[in-house]
Amino acid sequence: MREFTRREVVAGTVMLLVGGRRAAAEVISGRIPFHPSSASGHAAIGEGWKFLSATEAATLEAVADRIIPPDTETPGGKDAGCVVFIDRQLAGGYGQSEGLYEQGPFEKGLDQQGPQGDKNPAQQYRTALAGIDGLATKRSAKSFTALSADEQDTLLKGLEDGSLAIEGIDSKTFFLNLITDMQQGFFADPIYGGNRDMCSWKMIGYPGARYDYRDWIGRHNEVYPYPPVSIAGRAEWTPRR
């Protein structure tokens, strides 16, 4: 059997059979495989939604502000860009369950066994957002965005505890995944669309992608004095023409 060098393993193109589909690795040479403000092959910062419709985006932004409410110090989930983050992820590999086995049989398994359903995250979000608006209309003859904050909270709590159901998905499991996606959008590097202006990093005093902050690692209960840095740098570092 021929032995492969590390260079061949890292740089070679490998074909994998994943979920009945062939996925080809890309050989990249002479450039970085992304540009600032990009994620999953889609521009993270830019005009328009990549997956969500305008109605779906409005519903999800209203949900985002109930999960992460704004206050006087930090923007809420909507203005922090959490829905932009989720939209770009749903338009990319995450939304399509890329790299995961997708064939049946579909049996309800243990939580530790991971997703077992026949819908990928993009399909789950599409079903859930329509279902959230449907529940709101059924309960109050208004869309979710038109409900009061208390009414929105009551509906979301029903999804969280399983007392409200959306046909076609496990509503309780979806809500748990939604919370995780919102958290990731709030705290991830801004190049992925969320954490706009590094608002969450400023809130918790996280230095971000600074090249070296070893002097501060052991200094507990002290406020870190420098602003955070994204993978893409800081806006004020960009040369002005």
C-alpha positions in Angstrom: 0.0 0.0 0.0 1.4 3.4 -1.0 2.1 5.8 1.9 1.0 9.4 1.5 3.0 12.4 2.7 1.5 15.0 4.9 1.7 17.5 2.0 -0.3 15.1 -0.2 -3.0 14.6 2.5 -3.3 18.4 3.2 -3.1 19.6 -0.4 -4.7 16.8 -2.4 -8.3 16.6 -3.6 -10.2 14.0 -1.7 -13.6 12.6 -2.9 -16.0 11.6 -0.1 -19.3 9.9 -0.4 -21.6 11.8 2.1 -25.3 11.1 2.4 -25.5 9.7 -1.1 -23.8 12.7 -2.6 -20.2 13.3 -3.7 -18.4 16.3 -2.1 -15.1 17.4 -3.5 -12.5 19.2 -1.5 -11.1 22.3 -3.1 -7.4 22.9 -3.6 -6.6 26.5 -2.7 -3.3 28.0 -3.7 -1.9 31.6 -3.6 -5.0 33.2 -1.9 -7.0 32.9 1.3 -10.3 31.0 0.8 -12.5 33.9 2.0 -12.6 37.7 2.0 -13.7 40.0 4.9 -17.4 40.1 5.3 -18.0 36.6 3.9 -19.3 33.4 5.3 -20.4 30.1 3.8 -19.8 31.5 0.4 -22.2 34.4 0.9 -21.5 38.0 1.7 -22.2 38.5 5.4 -22.4 42.2 5.2 -24.4 43.5 2.3 -27.8 44.1 0.8 -30.6 41.7 0.9 -31.4 38.3 2.5 -29.7 35.2 1.1 -32.2 32.7 2.3 -35.0 34.3 4.3 -37.9 36.1 2.7 -38.6 39.6 3.9 -41.6 38.3 6.0 -39.5 35.5 7.5 -36.7 37.9 8.3 -39.1 40.3 10.0 -40.5 37.5 12.1 -37.1 36.2 13.1 -35.9 39.7 14.0 -38.8 40.1 16.3 -38.0 36.7 17.9 -34.3 37.8 18.2 -35.2 40.9 20.2 -37.2 38.7 22.6 -34.4 36.2 23.1 -31.7 38.9 23.4 -33.6 42.1 24.4 -31.9 45.5 23.8 -31.0 47.7 26.7 -29.3 51.0 27.2 -25.8 49.5 26.9 -26.1 46.9 24.1 -28.3 46.4 21.1 -30.7 43.4 21.0 -30.6 40.4 18.8 -32.0 42.3 15.7 -29.6 45.2 15.7 -26.7 43.0 16.7 -27.2 41.2 13.4 -28.1 37.8 14.8 -30.6 37.2 12.0 -28.1 38.2 9.3 -25.8 35.6 10.8 -28.5 32.9 10.7 -29.6 33.9 7.2 -26.1 33.4 5.9 -25.7 30.1 7.7 -29.0 28.8 6.3 -27.9 29.8 2.8 -24.7 27.8 3.2 -23.6 24.4 4.3 -25.2 24.6 7.7 -28.7 25.1 6.3 -28.3 22.2 3.8 -26.8 19.8 6.4 -23.7 19.7 4.2 -21.4 16.8 5.2 -24.1 15.0 7.2 -25.8 11.7 6.5 -29.3 12.5 5.3 -30.9 9.2 4.3 -33.5 7.4 6.3 -34.8 5.7 8.3 -35.8 8.6 10.4 -36.4 7.6 14.0 -36.7 9.7 17.1 -33.4 9.0 18.9 -31.7 10.3 22.1 -30.6 13.9 22.3 -27.0 12.6 22.3 -27.5 11.1 18.9 -28.0 14.4 17.2 -30.5 15.4 14.5 -32.6 12.5 13.3 -35.3 14.2 11.3 -35.9 14.4 7.6 -35.6 18.2 7.4 -32.3 20.1 7.3 -32.0 23.4 9.3 -33.1 25.5 6.3 -36.3 23.5 5.9 -36.8 23.6 9.7 -36.6 27.4 9.9 -38.9 27.8 6.9 -41.5 25.5 8.6 -41.0 27.1 12.0 -41.3 30.7 11.0 -44.5 30.0 9.1 -45.7 28.1 12.1 -44.9 30.9 14.5 -46.9 33.4 12.4 -49.7 30.8 12.1 -49.9 30.4 15.9 -49.9 34.2 16.4 -52.7 34.6 13.9 -54.7 31.8 15.4 -54.4 33.1 18.9 -54.9 36.9 18.3 -55.6 37.4 14.6 -52.3 39.2 14.3 -48.9 38.4 12.9 -46.1 37.7 15.4 -44.5 41.0 14.6 -47.7 42.8 15.5 -48.0 41.2 19.0 -47.0 43.0 22.1 -43.7 42.0 23.8 -45.6 40.0 26.5 -47.7 38.2 23.9 -44.6 37.3 21.9 -42.9 36.0 25.1 -45.9 33.9 25.9 -45.9 32.3 22.5 -42.1 31.6 22.6 -42.4 30.1 26.1 -45.0 27.7 24.7 -42.5 26.6 22.1 -39.8 26.3 24.7 -41.8 24.1 27.1 -43.5 22.1 24.4 -47.1 23.3 25.2 -47.4 24.8 21.7 -46.7 22.7 18.6 -45.8 23.6 15.0 -46.9 20.9 12.5 -44.0 19.3 10.7 -41.2 19.8 13.2 -40.4 19.2 16.8 -41.1 22.7 18.2 -39.2 22.2 21.4 -36.1 20.9 19.7 -36.2 23.7 17.2 -36.5 26.3 19.9 -33.4 24.9 21.6 -31.5 25.0 18.3 -32.7 28.6 17.7 -31.3 29.7 21.0 -27.9 28.2 20.1 -28.0 29.9 16.6 -28.8 33.2 18.2 -26.0 32.9 20.7 -23.6 32.1 18.0 -24.7 35.1 15.9 -24.4 37.4 18.9 -20.9 36.3 19.9 -19.2 35.1 16.7 -16.7 37.3 14.8 -18.5 40.0 12.9 -17.2 38.6 9.5 -20.1 36.1 9.8 -22.8 38.8 9.9 -23.6 39.0 13.6 -22.0 40.8 16.6 -22.3 44.0 14.7 -19.6 46.5 15.6 -18.4 43.8 18.0 -21.1 44.9 20.4 -21.2 41.7 22.4 -17.4 41.6 22.8 -17.5 45.2 24.1 -20.2 44.2 26.5 -18.2 41.4 28.1 -14.7 43.0 27.6 -13.5 40.3 25.2 -10.3 41.4 23.3 -11.3 39.5 20.1 -8.6 38.5 17.6 -5.9 40.7 19.1 -2.5 39.1 18.3 -1.2 39.2 21.9 -2.9 39.9 25.2 -0.8 37.5 27.4 -0.1 40.4 29.8 -3.8 40.4 30.8 -4.5 36.7 31.1 -3.7 36.5 34.9 -5.1 39.9 35.8 -8.4 39.0 37.2 -11.2 41.5 38.1 -9.6 44.2 36.0 -11.3 45.8 33.1 -9.5 45.2 29.8 -8.8 48.7 28.5 -8.5 48.2 24.8 -11.2 47.8 22.2 -11.8 44.4 20.6 -10.4 43.4 17.2 -12.2 41.3 14.6 -10.5 38.9 12.3 -11.0 41.6 9.6 -9.4 44.2 11.9 -11.1 47.4 13.0 -12.9 49.9 10.9 -10.6 52.8 11.9 -7.6 50.8 10.6 -9.0 50.9 7.1 -7.1 53.5 5.0 -9.3 56.4 3.9 -9.0 57.4 0.3 
